[in-house]
């Protein structure tokens, strides 16, 4: 399984493979990965806002 497929499954873009066994620890790991990806995207948007849009409002 490639990294793009795994990322798509984390973000609920692609359905997961029903043949793969899911343990409780794997569910925890995937949940933590979803949280970290979401936090990364939020911070990335905030940084882009501060770098590109905020200077226009300060003039």
NUVO-497699 format. One record per residue: residue number from 1; x, z, y of N, C-alpha, C in turn; residue in three letters. Coordinates in Angstrom, 2 decimals. Each point is the difference from the previous one (the first is absolute). Layout:
BEGIN
<site num="NUM" n_c1="X" n_c3="Z" n_c2="Y" ca_c1="X" ca_c3="Z" ca_c2="Y" c_c1="X" c_c3="Z" c_c2="Y" residuo="ALA"/>
...
REM end
This chain:
BEGIN
<site num="1" n_c1="0.85" n_c3="0.00" n_c2="-1.18" ca_c1="-0.85" ca_c3="0.00" ca_c2="1.18" c_c1="0.89" c_c3="0.00" c_c2="1.23" residuo="UNK"/>
<site num="2" n_c1="-0.27" n_c3="-0.90" n_c2="0.92" ca_c1="0.81" ca_c3="-0.11" ca_c2="1.19" c_c1="-0.40" c_c3="0.99" c_c2="1.07" residuo="UNK"/>
<site num="3" n_c1="0.86" n_c3="0.12" n_c2="0.99" ca_c1="-0.24" ca_c3="0.95" ca_c2="1.08" c_c1="-1.21" c_c3="-0.39" c_c2="0.83" residuo="UNK"/>
<site num="4" n_c1="-0.23" n_c3="-1.31" n_c2="0.18" ca_c1="-1.15" ca_c3="-0.45" ca_c2="0.80" c_c1="-1.32" c_c3="0.30" c_c2="-0.73" residuo="UNK"/>
<site num="5" n_c1="0.01" n_c3="-0.14" n_c2="-1.30" ca_c1="-1.20" ca_c3="0.35" ca_c2="-0.77" c_c1="-0.29" c_c3="1.49" c_c2="0.09" residuo="UNK"/>
<site num="6" n_c1="1.04" n_c3="0.80" n_c2="-0.10" ca_c1="-0.17" ca_c3="1.45" ca_c2="0.07" c_c1="-0.50" c_c3="0.40" c_c2="1.39" residuo="UNK"/>
<site num="7" n_c1="0.54" n_c3="-0.60" n_c2="1.04" ca_c1="-0.43" ca_c3="0.30" ca_c2="1.36" c_c1="-1.46" c_c3="-0.41" c_c2="0.20" residuo="UNK"/>
<site num="8" n_c1="-0.38" n_c3="-1.13" n_c2="-0.55" ca_c1="-1.39" ca_c3="-0.45" ca_c2="0.10" c_c1="-0.94" c_c3="0.96" c_c2="-0.72" residuo="UNK"/>
<site num="9" n_c1="0.44" n_c3="0.56" n_c2="-1.11" ca_c1="-0.82" ca_c3="0.98" ca_c2="-0.71" c_c1="-0.11" c_c3="1.30" c_c2="0.79" residuo="UNK"/>
<site num="10" n_c1="1.09" n_c3="0.42" n_c2="0.65" ca_c1="-0.04" ca_c3="1.22" ca_c2="0.81" c_c1="-1.00" c_c3="-0.12" c_c2="1.13" residuo="UNK"/>
<site num="11" n_c1="-0.05" n_c3="-1.18" n_c2="0.62" ca_c1="-0.86" ca_c3="-0.20" ca_c2="1.17" c_c1="-1.38" c_c3="-0.52" c_c2="-0.38" residuo="UNK"/>
<site num="12" n_c1="-0.31" n_c3="0.01" n_c2="-1.29" ca_c1="-1.31" ca_c3="-0.43" ca_c2="-0.53" c_c1="-0.30" c_c3="-1.45" c_c2="0.33" residuo="UNK"/>
<site num="13" n_c1="1.03" n_c3="-0.84" n_c2="0.12" ca_c1="-0.19" ca_c3="-1.43" ca_c2="0.21" c_c1="-0.22" c_c3="-0.69" c_c2="-1.35" residuo="UNK"/>
<site num="14" n_c1="0.68" n_c3="0.50" n_c2="-1.01" ca_c1="-0.06" ca_c3="-0.59" ca_c2="-1.34" c_c1="-0.45" c_c3="1.08" c_c2="-0.99" residuo="UNK"/>
<site num="15" n_c1="-0.81" n_c3="-0.37" n_c2="-0.96" ca_c1="-0.42" ca_c3="0.96" ca_c2="-1.02" c_c1="1.16" c_c3="0.28" c_c2="-0.94" residuo="UNK"/>
<site num="16" n_c1="0.06" n_c3="1.24" n_c2="-0.46" ca_c1="1.09" ca_c3="0.38" ca_c2="-0.91" c_c1="-0.25" c_c3="-0.54" c_c2="-1.39" residuo="UNK"/>
<site num="17" n_c1="1.07" n_c3="-0.08" n_c2="-0.78" ca_c1="-0.09" ca_c3="-0.50" ca_c2="-1.37" c_c1="-0.70" c_c3="1.06" c_c2="-0.87" residuo="UNK"/>
<site num="18" n_c1="-1.11" n_c3="-0.32" n_c2="-0.63" ca_c1="-0.71" ca_c3="1.00" ca_c2="-0.80" c_c1="0.73" c_c3="0.37" c_c2="-1.29" residuo="UNK"/>
<site num="19" n_c1="0.99" n_c3="-0.78" n_c2="-0.41" ca_c1="0.73" ca_c3="0.28" ca_c2="-1.23" c_c1="1.11" c_c3="1.03" c_c2="0.18" residuo="UNK"/>
<site num="20" n_c1="0.36" n_c3="0.30" n_c2="1.24" ca_c1="1.07" ca_c3="0.95" ca_c2="0.27" c_c1="-0.57" c_c3="1.41" c_c2="-0.03" residuo="UNK"/>
<site num="21" n_c1="0.67" n_c3="0.88" n_c2="-0.76" ca_c1="-0.44" ca_c3="1.38" ca_c2="-0.10" c_c1="0.31" c_c3="0.74" c_c2="1.30" residuo="UNK"/>
<site num="22" n_c1="-0.95" n_c3="0.78" n_c2="0.47" ca_c1="0.19" ca_c3="0.77" ca_c2="1.24" c_c1="0.01" c_c3="1.47" c_c2="-0.34" residuo="UNK"/>
<site num="23" n_c1="1.10" n_c3="0.66" n_c2="0.29" ca_c1="0.09" ca_c3="1.44" ca_c2="-0.21" c_c1="-0.34" c_c3="0.71" c_c2="1.31" residuo="UNK"/>
<site num="24" n_c1="-0.19" n_c3="1.30" n_c2="-0.10" ca_c1="-0.31" ca_c3="0.78" ca_c2="1.19" c_c1="1.14" c_c3="-0.05" c_c2="1.01" residuo="UNK"/>
<site num="25" n_c1="1.25" n_c3="0.05" n_c2="-0.49" ca_c1="1.14" ca_c3="-0.03" ca_c2="0.91" c_c1="0.13" c_c3="-1.35" c_c2="0.69" residuo="UNK"/>
<site num="26" n_c1="-0.37" n_c3="-1.06" n_c2="-0.69" ca_c1="0.05" ca_c3="-1.32" ca_c2="0.61" c_c1="-1.04" c_c3="-0.10" c_c2="1.12" residuo="UNK"/>
<site num="27" n_c1="-1.16" n_c3="0.61" n_c2="-0.20" ca_c1="-1.02" ca_c3="0.01" ca_c2="1.05" c_c1="0.51" c_c3="0.73" c_c2="1.23" residuo="UNK"/>
<site num="28" n_c1="0.67" n_c3="1.13" n_c2="-0.20" ca_c1="0.58" ca_c3="0.74" ca_c2="1.12" c_c1="1.05" c_c3="-0.85" c_c2="0.73" residuo="UNK"/>
<site num="29" n_c1="0.86" n_c3="-0.66" n_c2="-0.77" ca_c1="1.06" ca_c3="-0.80" ca_c2="0.58" c_c1="-0.59" c_c3="-1.15" c_c2="0.82" residuo="UNK"/>
<site num="30" n_c1="-1.00" n_c3="-0.68" n_c2="-0.52" ca_c1="-0.61" ca_c3="-1.11" ca_c2="0.71" c_c1="-0.71" c_c3="0.49" c_c2="1.27" residuo="UNK"/>
<site num="31" n_c1="-0.61" n_c3="1.16" n_c2="-0.07" ca_c1="-0.64" ca_c3="0.57" ca_c2="1.19" c_c1="1.00" c_c3="0.31" c_c2="1.08" residuo="UNK"/>
<site num="32" n_c1="1.14" n_c3="0.58" n_c2="-0.39" ca_c1="1.05" ca_c3="0.30" ca_c2="0.98" c_c1="0.58" c_c3="-1.29" c_c2="0.59" residuo="UNK"/>
<site num="33" n_c1="0.14" n_c3="-1.03" n_c2="-0.82" ca_c1="0.50" ca_c3="-1.27" ca_c2="0.50" c_c1="-0.98" c_c3="-0.62" c_c2="1.00" residuo="UNK"/>
<site num="34" n_c1="-1.29" n_c3="0.11" n_c2="-0.27" ca_c1="-0.99" ca_c3="-0.51" ca_c2="0.94" c_c1="0.10" c_c3="0.71" c_c2="1.34" residuo="UNK"/>
<site num="35" n_c1="0.15" n_c3="1.32" n_c2="-0.04" ca_c1="0.13" ca_c3="0.78" ca_c2="1.23" c_c1="1.24" c_c3="-0.41" c_c2="0.78" residuo="UNK"/>
<site num="36" n_c1="1.13" n_c3="-0.16" n_c2="-0.69" ca_c1="1.24" ca_c3="-0.36" ca_c2="0.70" c_c1="-0.07" c_c3="-1.41" c_c2="0.58" residuo="UNK"/>
<site num="37" n_c1="-0.62" n_c3="-0.94" n_c2="-0.70" ca_c1="-0.16" ca_c3="-1.35" ca_c2="0.54" c_c1="-0.90" c_c3="0.02" c_c2="1.23" residuo="UNK"/>
<site num="38" n_c1="-1.08" n_c3="0.76" n_c2="-0.06" ca_c1="-0.90" ca_c3="0.10" ca_c2="1.14" c_c1="0.70" c_c3="0.63" c_c2="1.21" residuo="UNK"/>
<site num="39" n_c1="0.77" n_c3="1.05" n_c2="-0.23" ca_c1="0.74" ca_c3="0.62" ca_c2="1.09" c_c1="1.02" c_c3="-0.96" c_c2="0.60" residuo="UNK"/>
<site num="40" n_c1="0.67" n_c3="-0.77" n_c2="-0.83" ca_c1="0.98" ca_c3="-0.97" ca_c2="0.47" c_c1="-0.66" c_c3="-1.05" c_c2="0.90" residuo="UNK"/>
<site num="41" n_c1="-1.16" n_c3="-0.50" n_c2="-0.42" ca_c1="-0.69" ca_c3="-1.03" ca_c2="0.78" c_c1="-0.48" c_c3="0.58" c_c2="1.33" residuo="UNK"/>
<site num="42" n_c1="-0.51" n_c3="1.21" n_c2="0.00" ca_c1="-0.45" ca_c3="0.63" ca_c2="1.24" c_c1="1.15" c_c3="0.18" c_c2="0.97" residuo="UNK"/>
<site num="43" n_c1="1.13" n_c3="0.49" n_c2="-0.48" ca_c1="1.16" ca_c3="0.20" ca_c2="0.87" c_c1="0.55" c_c3="-1.33" c_c2="0.48" residuo="UNK"/>
<site num="44" n_c1="-0.01" n_c3="-1.01" n_c2="-0.83" ca_c1="0.46" ca_c3="-1.33" ca_c2="0.41" c_c1="-0.87" c_c3="-0.54" c_c2="1.13" residuo="UNK"/>
<site num="45" n_c1="-1.32" n_c3="0.16" n_c2="-0.10" ca_c1="-0.90" ca_c3="-0.45" ca_c2="1.06" c_c1="0.26" c_c3="0.78" c_c2="1.29" residuo="UNK"/>
<site num="46" n_c1="0.19" n_c3="1.32" n_c2="-0.11" ca_c1="0.29" ca_c3="0.81" ca_c2="1.18" c_c1="1.32" c_c3="-0.42" c_c2="0.67" residuo="UNK"/>
<site num="47" n_c1="1.02" n_c3="-0.26" n_c2="-0.80" ca_c1="1.28" ca_c3="-0.42" ca_c2="0.56" c_c1="-0.12" c_c3="-1.35" c_c2="0.70" residuo="UNK"/>
<site num="48" n_c1="-0.72" n_c3="-0.93" n_c2="-0.60" ca_c1="-0.19" ca_c3="-1.30" ca_c2="0.64" c_c1="-0.79" c_c3="0.14" c_c2="1.29" residuo="UNK"/>
<site num="49" n_c1="-1.00" n_c3="0.87" n_c2="0.01" ca_c1="-0.77" ca_c3="0.25" ca_c2="1.21" c_c1="0.90" c_c3="0.55" c_c2="1.11" residuo="UNK"/>
<site num="50" n_c1="0.83" n_c3="0.98" n_c2="-0.35" ca_c1="0.88" ca_c3="0.61" ca_c2="1.00" c_c1="1.05" c_c3="-0.98" c_c2="0.51" residuo="UNK"/>
<site num="51" n_c1="0.48" n_c3="-0.87" n_c2="-0.86" ca_c1="1.06" ca_c3="-0.92" ca_c2="0.40" c_c1="-0.51" c_c3="-1.19" c_c2="0.80" residuo="UNK"/>
<site num="52" n_c1="-1.16" n_c3="-0.53" n_c2="-0.35" ca_c1="-0.44" ca_c3="-1.25" ca_c2="0.59" c_c1="-1.17" c_c3="0.13" c_c2="0.97" residuo="UNK"/>
<site num="53" n_c1="-0.96" n_c3="0.85" n_c2="-0.28" ca_c1="-1.18" ca_c3="0.07" ca_c2="0.85" c_c1="0.08" c_c3="1.07" c_c2="1.08" residuo="UNK"/>
<site num="54" n_c1="0.62" n_c3="1.10" n_c2="-0.28" ca_c1="0.07" ca_c3="1.08" ca_c2="0.97" c_c1="0.77" c_c3="-0.38" c_c2="1.27" residuo="UNK"/>
<site num="55" n_c1="1.09" n_c3="-0.76" n_c2="-0.07" ca_c1="0.67" ca_c3="-0.40" ca_c2="1.25" c_c1="-0.89" c_c3="-0.81" c_c2="0.94" residuo="UNK"/>
<site num="56" n_c1="-0.95" n_c3="-0.75" n_c2="-0.51" ca_c1="-0.90" ca_c3="-0.77" ca_c2="0.87" c_c1="-0.94" c_c3="0.92" c_c2="0.79" residuo="UNK"/>
<site num="57" n_c1="-0.36" n_c3="1.13" n_c2="-0.57" ca_c1="-0.91" ca_c3="0.92" ca_c2="0.67" c_c1="0.72" c_c3="0.87" c_c2="1.02" residuo="UNK"/>
<site num="58" n_c1="1.30" n_c3="0.12" n_c2="-0.08" ca_c1="0.75" ca_c3="0.85" ca_c2="0.92" c_c1="0.34" c_c3="-0.69" c_c2="1.31" residuo="UNK"/>
<site num="59" n_c1="-0.18" n_c3="-1.30" n_c2="0.08" ca_c1="0.36" ca_c3="-0.74" ca_c2="1.22" c_c1="-0.98" c_c3="0.24" c_c2="1.11" residuo="UNK"/>
REM end
